[in-house]
Amino acid sequence: MRVSTSMIYTQGLSNMQQQQNTMLQNQAQIASGIKLTNPADDPVAFAQASNLAVQSSKDQQYSTNIDNATGKVQVQESTLGSITSLLQSVRDVAIGANNAAQSGTSLGALADQLDQMQKALTAQMNSTDERGEYLFSGTAARQQPYDASGILNPAVSSATPVNLAIADGQTVVVNQPAGGMFQLATSASTGGSASILQVINQLKTAITTQPANVQTVYANAQKDIDAVMNQVTDARGSMGNTLNTLDAAKNDNSAQNIITQQTLSTLRDTDVATAITQLNQSYINLQATQQSMVKIQGLSLFNYLR
């Protein structure tokens, strides 16, 4: 095969362009810190990096969800703790009122205490978070659970718990409807469904009016208070388990995110030392090609004859 002068020049020019492109690519990788910018760089690695980037985004969202869920559940659990203390105080009043030695004055004082406790309970049961959402309204988070008379909002009554995803295939409850904690399906005081606030209303009335069956009212009120306290205790226990789950999920998510980021960095990020070495090698190769072209340009038949 004959090699013409034009072929030599064409090949030399192609070599120089290739070395220059390699140098530009190395410089860009060093400047940006990223070696994988499009599928043409490495189709397999680019696909893997894309999948890892999606997983990293999911991990970050799960991390946000875990933090949000932890905050919500901690506030709810703390609020239930306050409600438990108030319910115990209400129970103490019911026991104290059930005493023949009480005078009209002392009973009036107990009724006043009970009224203040009821208002405090109503405020706690209707508590909201920093977003203005009610802590115990479930999926009806913008609906106030109880009105001034202690009746449960129908929207909250039909609401369901709010679940938040914290990992692939794993969710936790972050808002339980009030009905499961503060309502009695069959109240000893009313004989039907009632809230603990309605039970307290009956107890206040009995303390004030002293009906013939007042002893029975006191006893029934204590039964209802105990039942609601048990429901609240169960809810707090469930929230404690949720907090443990969230703590474990946070650790797992953090570990997974570290692995994902390390793998993604290996595929996508520039190895500066390697890139600088390649840049220097490309520069040397370019110089060698240029020097070869200079020598080739000096060769001709006339030079040979001379």
C-alpha positions as CSV (number, residue, x, y, z in Angstrom):
1,M,0.0,0.0,0.0
2,R,1.4,3.4,-1.0
3,V,1.5,6.1,1.7
4,S,1.0,9.5,0.2
5,T,2.1,12.8,1.7
6,S,-1.5,13.8,2.2
7,M,-2.3,10.7,4.1
8,I,0.7,11.4,6.4
9,Y,-0.5,14.9,7.0
10,T,-4.1,13.8,7.6
11,Q,-3.0,11.1,10.1
12,G,-0.8,13.6,11.9
13,L,-3.5,16.2,12.1
14,S,-6.0,13.5,13.4
15,N,-3.5,12.5,16.1
16,M,-3.0,16.1,17.2
17,Q,-6.7,16.7,17.4
18,Q,-7.2,13.6,19.4
19,Q,-4.5,14.6,21.9
20,Q,-6.0,18.1,22.2
21,N,-9.5,16.7,22.8
22,T,-8.1,14.4,25.5
23,M,-6.4,17.4,27.1
24,L,-9.6,19.4,27.0
25,Q,-11.5,16.6,28.5
26,N,-9.0,16.1,31.3
27,Q,-9.0,19.8,32.1
28,A,-12.8,19.9,32.2
29,Q,-12.8,16.9,34.6
30,I,-10.3,18.5,36.9
31,A,-12.1,21.9,36.9
32,S,-15.6,20.4,37.5
33,G,-14.7,17.4,39.6
34,I,-16.9,15.2,37.5
35,K,-15.7,12.7,35.0
36,L,-19.0,11.3,33.9
37,T,-21.2,13.9,32.3
38,N,-23.0,12.0,29.5
39,P,-23.7,8.4,28.4
40,A,-21.0,8.5,25.8
41,D,-18.3,8.8,28.5
42,D,-19.2,5.3,29.8
43,P,-22.6,4.0,29.1
44,V,-22.6,1.3,31.8
45,A,-21.2,3.5,34.5
46,F,-23.6,6.4,33.5
47,A,-26.6,4.1,33.9
48,Q,-25.4,2.9,37.3
49,A,-24.7,6.5,38.4
50,S,-28.2,7.5,37.3
51,N,-29.8,4.8,39.3
52,L,-27.7,5.7,42.3
53,A,-28.6,9.3,42.0
54,V,-32.3,8.4,42.1
55,Q,-31.6,6.2,45.2
56,S,-29.7,9.1,46.8
57,S,-32.7,11.4,46.2
58,K,-35.0,8.9,47.8
59,D,-32.7,8.5,50.8
60,Q,-32.7,12.2,51.3
61,Q,-36.5,12.4,51.2
62,Y,-36.7,9.5,53.6
63,S,-34.3,11.3,55.9
64,T,-36.5,14.4,55.8
65,N,-39.6,12.2,56.5
66,I,-37.9,10.5,59.4
67,D,-37.0,13.9,61.0
68,N,-40.5,15.2,60.4
69,A,-42.1,12.1,61.8
70,T,-39.9,12.1,64.8
71,G,-40.8,15.6,65.6
72,K,-44.5,15.0,65.2
73,V,-44.6,11.8,67.3
74,Q,-42.5,13.4,70.1
75,V,-44.9,16.3,70.4
76,Q,-47.9,14.0,70.3
77,E,-46.4,11.7,73.0
78,S,-45.5,14.6,75.2
79,T,-49.0,16.0,74.8
80,L,-50.5,12.6,75.8
81,G,-48.3,12.7,78.8
82,S,-49.8,16.0,79.9
83,I,-53.3,14.6,79.2
84,T,-52.6,11.6,81.4
85,S,-51.6,13.9,84.3
86,L,-54.8,15.9,83.8
87,L,-56.9,12.7,83.7
88,Q,-55.3,11.5,86.9
89,S,-56.2,14.8,88.6
90,V,-59.8,14.5,87.3
91,R,-59.9,11.0,88.8
92,D,-58.6,12.4,92.1
93,V,-61.4,15.0,92.2
94,A,-64.0,12.3,91.5
95,I,-62.6,10.3,94.4
96,G,-62.5,13.3,96.7
97,A,-66.0,14.4,95.8
98,N,-67.2,10.9,96.8
99,N,-66.9,11.7,100.4
100,A,-69.8,12.4,102.8
101,A,-67.7,14.8,104.8
102,Q,-67.6,17.2,101.9
103,S,-69.5,20.5,102.4
104,G,-71.2,22.6,99.9
105,T,-68.3,25.0,99.9
106,S,-65.7,22.3,99.4
107,L,-67.7,20.6,96.7
108,G,-68.0,24.0,94.9
109,A,-64.2,24.3,95.0
110,L,-63.9,20.8,93.5
111,A,-66.3,21.7,90.8
112,D,-64.2,24.8,90.0
113,Q,-61.1,22.7,89.9
114,L,-62.8,20.2,87.6
115,D,-63.9,23.0,85.3
116,Q,-60.3,24.3,84.9
117,M,-59.1,20.8,84.3
118,Q,-61.7,20.2,81.6
119,K,-60.7,23.4,79.8
120,A,-57.0,22.4,80.0
121,L,-57.9,18.9,78.6
122,T,-59.9,20.4,75.8
123,A,-56.9,22.6,74.9
124,Q,-54.5,19.6,74.9
125,M,-56.8,17.4,72.9
126,N,-57.2,20.2,70.3
127,S,-53.5,20.9,70.2
128,T,-51.9,21.9,66.9
129,D,-48.4,21.7,65.5
130,E,-46.2,24.4,64.0
131,R,-48.1,24.1,60.7
132,G,-51.5,24.6,62.4
133,E,-52.5,21.0,61.9
134,Y,-54.3,19.3,64.8
135,L,-52.2,16.6,66.5
136,F,-55.1,14.2,66.9
137,S,-57.2,14.6,63.8
138,G,-55.7,11.9,61.5
139,T,-56.3,12.6,57.9
140,A,-58.7,15.4,58.8
141,A,-55.7,17.4,60.1
142,R,-57.3,20.8,59.5
143,Q,-60.4,19.9,61.5
144,Q,-60.6,20.6,65.2
145,P,-61.4,17.4,67.1
146,Y,-63.7,18.6,69.9
147,D,-66.1,21.5,70.3
148,A,-66.7,23.4,73.5
149,S,-69.3,20.8,74.7
150,G,-66.9,17.9,74.2
151,I,-68.5,16.5,71.1
152,L,-66.2,14.8,68.6
153,N,-66.1,16.4,65.1
154,P,-67.7,14.0,62.6
155,A,-64.9,14.7,60.1
156,V,-62.4,13.5,62.7
157,S,-64.5,10.6,63.7
158,S,-64.4,9.2,60.2
159,A,-60.7,10.1,59.7
160,T,-57.9,7.5,59.5
161,P,-54.3,7.5,60.7
162,V,-51.7,9.4,58.7
163,N,-48.8,7.3,57.5
164,L,-45.4,8.6,56.4
165,A,-42.9,6.6,54.3
166,I,-39.5,6.3,56.0
167,A,-37.9,3.6,53.8
168,D,-38.8,1.4,50.8
169,G,-42.0,-0.5,51.9
170,Q,-41.9,0.9,55.4
171,T,-44.3,3.6,56.9
172,V,-45.1,4.9,60.4
173,V,-48.2,6.5,61.8
174,V,-47.6,10.2,62.5
175,N,-51.2,11.3,63.4
176,Q,-53.8,9.2,65.1
177,P,-57.5,10.3,65.2
178,A,-58.7,11.4,68.6
179,G,-61.6,8.9,68.7
180,G,-59.4,5.9,69.5
181,M,-57.9,7.7,72.5
182,F,-60.5,10.0,74.1
183,Q,-63.8,8.4,73.1
184,L,-65.7,5.6,74.9
185,A,-67.7,3.3,72.7
186,T,-69.9,2.5,75.7
187,S,-69.6,5.0,78.6
188,A,-70.5,3.9,82.1
189,S,-71.7,7.4,82.7
190,T,-73.9,7.9,79.6
191,G,-74.7,4.4,78.6
192,G,-73.6,5.2,75.0
193,S,-70.7,6.6,73.0
194,A,-69.2,9.7,74.7
195,S,-65.9,11.6,75.0
196,I,-64.1,12.0,78.3
197,L,-65.0,15.7,78.1
198,Q,-68.7,14.7,78.2
199,V,-68.1,12.4,81.1
200,I,-66.4,15.3,83.0
201,N,-69.5,17.5,82.2
202,Q,-71.7,14.9,83.9
203,L,-69.3,14.7,86.8
204,K,-69.3,18.5,87.3
205,T,-73.1,18.6,87.2
206,A,-73.3,15.8,89.8
207,I,-70.9,17.5,92.1
208,T,-72.9,20.8,91.9
209,T,-76.4,19.4,92.1
210,Q,-75.8,16.3,94.3
211,P,-78.5,14.1,92.7
212,A,-79.9,11.0,94.5
213,N,-77.6,8.7,92.5
214,V,-74.5,10.8,93.0
215,Q,-72.5,7.8,94.4
216,T,-73.2,5.9,91.2
217,V,-72.2,8.9,89.1
218,Y,-68.9,9.2,90.9
219,A,-68.2,5.4,90.5
220,N,-69.1,5.5,86.8
221,A,-67.0,8.5,86.1
222,Q,-64.0,6.8,87.7
223,K,-64.6,3.7,85.4
224,D,-64.7,6.0,82.3
225,I,-61.6,7.9,83.3
226,D,-59.7,4.7,83.9
227,A,-60.8,3.4,80.5
228,V,-59.7,6.5,78.7
229,M,-56.4,6.5,80.6
230,N,-55.8,3.0,79.4
231,Q,-56.4,4.0,75.9
232,V,-54.1,7.0,76.2
233,T,-51.4,4.7,77.7
234,D,-51.7,2.3,74.8
235,A,-51.4,5.2,72.4
236,R,-48.3,6.4,74.2
237,G,-46.8,2.9,74.1
238,S,-47.4,2.7,70.4
239,M,-45.8,6.1,69.9
240,G,-42.8,4.9,71.9
241,N,-42.4,2.0,69.6
242,T,-42.7,4.3,66.6
243,L,-39.9,6.5,68.0
244,N,-37.7,3.4,68.3
245,T,-38.5,2.4,64.8
246,L,-37.7,5.9,63.5
247,D,-34.4,5.9,65.4
248,A,-33.4,2.6,63.8
249,A,-34.6,3.8,60.4
250,K,-32.5,7.0,60.7
251,N,-29.4,4.9,61.4
252,D,-30.1,2.5,58.5
253,N,-30.8,5.4,56.1
254,S,-27.7,7.2,57.1
255,A,-25.6,4.1,56.5
256,Q,-27.3,3.4,53.2
257,N,-26.8,7.0,52.1
258,I,-23.0,6.8,52.9
259,I,-22.7,3.6,50.7
260,T,-24.7,5.2,47.9
261,Q,-22.6,8.4,47.9
262,Q,-19.3,6.5,48.0
263,T,-20.3,4.3,45.1
264,L,-21.7,7.3,43.2
265,S,-18.5,9.2,43.8
266,T,-16.4,6.3,42.5
267,L,-18.4,6.2,39.3
268,R,-19.0,9.9,38.7
269,D,-16.3,12.0,40.4
270,T,-12.9,12.8,39.0
271,D,-9.9,11.1,40.4
272,V,-7.7,14.3,40.3
273,A,-4.4,12.5,40.5
274,T,-5.3,10.2,37.6
275,A,-6.7,13.1,35.5
276,I,-3.6,15.2,36.0
277,T,-1.4,12.2,35.0
278,Q,-3.5,11.7,31.9
279,L,-3.4,15.5,31.1
280,N,0.4,15.5,31.3
281,Q,0.7,12.4,29.2
282,S,-1.6,13.9,26.6
283,Y,0.5,17.0,26.6
284,I,3.7,15.0,26.0
285,N,2.0,13.0,23.3
286,L,0.8,16.2,21.6
287,Q,4.4,17.6,21.7
288,A,5.8,14.4,20.2
289,T,3.2,14.4,17.4
290,Q,3.9,18.1,16.6
291,Q,7.7,17.4,16.5
292,S,7.1,14.4,14.2
293,M,5.0,16.6,11.9
294,V,7.8,19.2,11.7
295,K,10.3,16.5,10.7
296,I,8.0,15.0,8.2
297,Q,7.4,18.5,6.6
298,G,11.2,18.8,6.1
299,L,11.3,15.5,4.2
300,S,10.9,15.6,0.4
301,L,12.5,14.2,-2.8
302,F,14.4,17.5,-3.4
303,N,15.9,17.4,0.1
304,Y,16.9,13.8,-0.6
305,L,18.5,14.7,-4.0
306,R,20.3,17.6,-2.4
